[in-house]
Amino acid sequence: MRRHRPQRARPTDVPAGPAVETLIEAVGGEGDGIAAGPLYAPFTLPGERVRLAAGPQRREVEAILEPSSQRVTPPCPHFGVCGGCALQHWEQGAYLAWKVERLVRTLARERIETEILPAFAAAPGSRRRLALHARQGRKDAARLGFKTRKSWDVVDITACPIADPALEAALPALRRLAAPLFEHPKSAPTLHVTLTPTGIDVDISGVERKSGGLSADARMRLAETAAEADFARVTLDGEIAYLARQPTVRFGTATVALPAGSFLQAVPEAEAVMTAMAADAAAGAERIADLFCGAGAFTFRLAQVAPVLAADGAADAIRALQAAISTAPGLHGITAEARDLVRRPVLAEEMKRIDTVVFDPPRAGAAEQAAEIARSNVARAIGVSCNAATFVRDARTLIDAGFRLERVKPVDQFLWSPHVELVGVFSR
C-alpha cells in the first residue's frame, strides 16, 4: 500500500502571526528574503533587519530598519507594484552571484559537480520581446502593462527599463492598438510584442472568439492604428490582421521569416552567447542533431560546423527554417523535420550517424529525449535550458549513461527576475 505523504504547507496556508522585527538571512528561489520561522519578505536582502506586518509566512514589509550595503535604488517607477521584476533593489554583482549560487545548489542536489563559467548578464534596455496585458480603459487607449503583485489587475506602465527603448517608445501606440479589443466582456487580451529588424510584430491572444471574434469595425481600427504606428505586422492568435512588412530575424547567416507568435530568445545578446558556445562545443563534429530547434537559432550556426538534422514540434517554425536555408550560403546542409519530441523523440537507432546533439527544450525539460541520447552512441551533448531543475534531472540521465558534464555557463537573460538559464556541455 502506498504511504500517504502529507503536503507541505504553503506560506499562505499557515495561520497568521503577529507583526515582528527580524533579520533577513538569505534570499529564496522566488526572490523573497527569508527570515527565521521561516518567514518570507519580498524586496528584502540578506543581513537586513526589517519589520514585517502581521500575516502568514509570506509577509509584507512595513519598514527596512537596517538596510544592506547591497541595496540600491530601483530604476523603474513601477517597481514594487508591478509583478514583472523582483530584484531591482539588489546591487548587480551580488544579485548575479546569487543566481549562480542557486544554479550550483541545484546541480548539487543530483551530486553534479562541474566547471561554472562566468555568467552572461543581460543589460537594461535589451529585451526585444514583451508580453503586455491589456485591460479596458478609455475609448481610444487601453490600460496596458504587467500584472500587479498578487493580483489579476494590470499596472498601466509608462516605462520599462528592461525593454529595448524602441518597445518602450511604442507603449502609447500599443495602448491605442488594444483599445478596440474589448467588444466582448470576457476578453482579456495579451499583446505579445517582438522587436525585429523589419519593425514591431504584435500577436494578440485572449480576445473572446466564441461570439464571432472582433467585428469588422474593430479590425479596421486595429489596422489603422498599426499603420499609423508603422508596425510591421499584427496578428490575432496567428491570423493576420495587418501586414506592412514580413518580420524577419537573423540566425547566423540566415534571414528567417518569423512565424506569428513564434518562440524567440528574449535578448539578442543572450542568444548570440548561447549559440556561439554551442557551436564552439560542436567543433569537429561530423553530423549534428539540433532537437527542439524552433526556427533555427542554433541550427544555422551549427550547420557552419557540420550537416544538421533539425527537429521541433512547431510545424510553422520548421517551415520557416526550411524556407530560410536558401538565404544562408556556405552551410554543410540542413534536414528539418516537424516532430513532437516528447511523444516521438529521436530514437537512439536514428542517431547512429550523429556524434553531437544539441537539445533546447521548453521548461518541462527533455526527459524522453534525454533517455534516447543516453541509449545512443553520441559522443557529445549540449543542453540549453530555461529551467535548472529539469536540466539537472536530464543531466543525471546522461551522466548515469556515461556522460560527464564538463562545463556550464549561466545566462541571466531575464534581468531582475529569479529566473536563470544555462548552457551545459557533456562528453562521454
N, C-alpha and C positions, 0 to 999 in steps of 0.2 A: 504494500500500500504506500502511495506517495505521501510523504510527510508534508503537512501544511507549513509553509513559510510565511510568517506574518509580514505584512508590508511595512516598510519604513515610513514613519510619519513624515509628511511634507511640512515645510515651515508654516504653511497656512493651516495645517491640521492641528497644531499644538495649541493648547489653551493659552490665552493671552496672559502676559505677565505685566508687572508694573514698569514704569519708566526707570531707567538705570543709567549710571555712568560707568563706562567700561573702556578697556583697552582693545584696540583692533590688533589682532595677532598676525593675520595673513589675509590674502585676497583669494577667494574661492573661484571655482571654474566658471561661474556666471558673471564674474567681475565684482561681486559684492565683498565688502570687508567681513571678516569672521572674528567674532569675539567669543569668550568662554561661554559655554552653555550647551550647544553653540547658539549664538545669535548672528544674524546676517544683516548687514547695513550697507545699502548702496552708497556709492560716491565717497567711500572712506578708504584709508590707506594704512598699511602696516605701521605700527608704532604710534598711531593717533589715539588720543584719549577723547572720547565722544560722549554725548548724552543722547540716549536713544529713547524714543517715545514708547509708551506702553503699547503692547501688542503681542502677537505670536512670535515665532522665531525670526521672521523677516520683519525688521523694524524700519521705521522712518527715522532719520537723523534730526534731532532738534537743534544740536549745536556741535561744532568742532571745538573742543576745549583746548586741545594741544595739537596743532596741525603738524603734519610731517614736513620735513625739509624737501621731500619729493613732490609736494603739492604745487601745482601750477594753475594759472587762471585758464579756464576752458575757453577755446577760441570761438565757440558757437553761442549765439544769444539764446538758442533754444535748448541748450544742454541742461539736463535735469528734468525737463518736462517731456521733451521728445524721447521716444523709446529707441531711437536708432543707435546712439552711442552710449557706452557705459563708462569709458575710461579717459575722457578728455582731461580730467583733473590730475593725471599722473605724468610725471616727467618722463620724457621719451626713453631714455636709457634704461630706467628701472622697469618701465612698462614692457619694453621689448624683452628684457631679461626674464621677466615673469612669464611671458608667453613661451620662451624657450624652455624654461624650467618645467612648465606644465607638460610640454611635449616629452621631455626626458622622463618625467614621472610616469607618463602614460606608457612609454616604452618599457619602463622598469616593471610595470605590472605583469608583463609577459617575460620578464627576465631577459630583456633585449638590451644589450649594450652596443653602441656604435659611435662612430665619429660624428659629432654635430658640427656642421659647417656654419660660418657666420650667417645670421638671419638676413633675409631681404626685408626691408621695411618700406612700405608704400608711403609716398609723400602726401601731404594735404593737397587737395585740388587735383587728384589723379584719377578719380573714379569716372569711368566712361559709361557706367550703367547704374540706373536707379530704378527702384520700384516705388512709385508715389501713389498713395491712396487718396482718392477724391471723395469729398462729401458735398452735398448741395449747399451752395452759398448764394451769392447774388445771381440775378438772371444772366449776367454776362461774364461771370467768373466764379468757378467753384472754389471751395476750400481744398487745399492740396498740400500734402506733406507726408509725414510718417506718423504711425500710431503713437499716441501718448503712452507713457509708462502706466502699466496696469489698467489699460482702458482700450476700448474699441474706437474711441474718439480719435480725431486727427489733429496734429499740430499744423497749423497753416504756416508753413515755413517761408521766411523771407531770405534766408541764407542757408548754405550747406557747405561747410569748409572741407568736407571730404570729396565733393563733386568737382569735376572739371569745370573751370569758370564758364565754359560755353553752356553747360547744362544749368548752372546757377543763373546765368543771364536769361535762360529760356523759361524760367518759372512763371513769369506773368503770362506768356503766351500759352503755356501748358494749362494754366488755370482757365483761360478762355476756351481752350480746346475741350476741357472737361465739362464746361457749363451745360451743353445740350444732352448730357448722358443720363439725366435723371427723370426721364419720362415715366418710368415705372418705379413705384416706391421701394421695390426690393433691390434695385440696382445699387451696387457698392463697387464702383469702378476702381481698378488699379491700372495706372499708366506705367508700362514697362518701357523706360526711356533709354535709348542707346545712342551714344555719340559715335558716328562713323566718319571716315574721311570724306564721304559724299553728303553728309548732313545728319540731322537728328532723325532717328527712327523711333516711332511710338507704336507699341502693340497694346491694345486696351482689352482687359479682361474684366469680368464681373458685371457686365451690363445684362440685365434680365432679357432673355431671349424667348421665353415661353409665350410671351404676349405678342410676339412678332418682331422683337428687336427694335432698333431705332426707326423712327419714322423717316420718310423722305426728306422732310424739312430739317430734322436734326442732323441727318447725314450731310445735307447741303451746308449747314452751319459748320459742321466739323471740317469739311473740305475747305470752306472759305477761310477758316481760322488757320488751318495748316498751310494754305497758300500764302496768307499774309505773313506768317512766321517763317516762311521758306523752309519748312520741314521737308525732309526727303520722302518720308513715307509715313502713313498712318494706317494701321490695320485694327480690325475688331476680331479678336481671337483668331488671328491669322488671315482674315478675309480683308482684302484691300478696300479701304475707304477713301484713300487719297494716295497718289503716287506721282511725284515730280521726278525723282531720280532713284535708281536702284541702290539701296545701301550696300556698300562693299567693305570688306576688311582685307588686310594684307596678312597672310600667313607665310612666312619665309618669302619666297619669290613669287608666290601665287596671289592672285586677286580673286577673292571669293565673294559671290553674291550672297549676302546674309539672309537666310530664311527668316520670315517674320516670327518673332518670339523665340528665336533660336538661342541656345546657350552660348555665352561668350565670357571669357575671363573678365573680371571686373576692372582690372588695372592693366593697361598695355605693358607697362614695365615689368610687372609680375609675370605676365605671360612670356615675355622675352627671356627672363631669367630661368623660368621653368623649362621652356623648350630648348634653350641653349644647354642646360645641364643634361637633359635627356639625350640630346644629340651628341654631346661630348661622351657620355657614358656608353652610347651605342657605337662609338668609333671602332672600326674594324669588323663590324657585323657583316654577315653575308646575306642575311634575309631577316627582316624585322616584322613583327606584328604590332600594330597600334590599335589597342582594344579600348572601347568607349571613346572613339576618336572624334566624335562631334563632326564639325565641318572641316576639320583638318589642321587645327592649331599646331599639333605636334607632327602630323603626318608629313607635311611638306618639308619641314626641317629634317625629319628622319629620312625622307626619300633622297636627300642630298648625300646620304651615307650609303644606303643600300636599298634594294627593292622592298616595298612595304605592302603588307596585307592590312587594310584598314577596315574595322567593323564597328558598327554602332546601331542602337535600336531606333534612332530617329531617321526615318527614311528621307525626309526633306533635307537633313544635314548631309546625308550620303550623296544625294543628288547634287547638292551644291558643291561638295568636294569633287565629285566626278567631273562636273562642268568646268571646274577651275584648273584641272590638270593641264589643259592646253595653254593656260596663261603662264605656266611656270617652266621655263626652259632648263635643261641640264639635269633633270631628275632621273633616278635609276628605275623608275616605274612604280605605279601605284595600282593595286587591285582593291576596290572598295565594295563592301557588302553591307546591306541593311540587315541587321540580325540582333535579336533580343539575347544579350549575353548573359542574362540571368536564367531565362528558361532554356536557352540553347547556347551555352558557352562554346567557344572554340575548343575542341577536344584535343587531348594530348596527341592522338594519332594524326590530327590535322596539322600539328606543329612539327612534324618530323624534319622538315627542311628549314625550320625557323630556329635561329640561335639567340635572338634577342626579342623580348616582349616588353612593350610599354603599356601600362594599364592606368587609366584615369577615370575611375568610376564615380557615380554620384555618392551622396553621403552614406548610403546604406552599405557601401563597400562592394567588394567583388568576391564574395565567399565561393560561389560556384566556379567562377573563372580561375581564382587562385588555386583551387583544388586541381584543376586541369593543368595549370602551369606546373604545379608541384609534381604531377604524374609524368610530365613531358621530359624531354632531354634538353630543354632550353638552357643555355649557359648563363644568360644574364636576364634579369628582370628589373624594370624601372617603374616604381609605383609613384603615382601622383595622387594626392589625397586632399580632400577638404574636411576630413574627419579623422583625427588621430586615433580615436578608439577603434574604428573599423579597419583602419590601416594596420594597427597593431595586431588585430585578430588575423587579418590576411597574411601579415608578415610572419606570424607564428606558424601558419600553414606551410609557407615556403621554407622557413628555417628548419622545421621538422622533417622536410623532404631533402635537406642537404644544402640549402642556400645559406649564404651569410649576408647579413645586412651590413654593407661596407660603410655607407655614409648617408646622412640625412641633412637636407637643407630646409630649415624652417622658412616659411613665406608668410609675412604679415601683410596680406592683401586687403583685409577688411579692417582698416585703421580704426583704432579706439573701440573695437569690439573685443570680446573674449575669444574670438574665432582665430585659429591659426591653421595654415595649410602647410604642405610639405612635399618634397620630392625625395624618394629613397632609392638607393641603388643596391641591388642584390647580385651576388655571383655565386656559382656553385663552388 
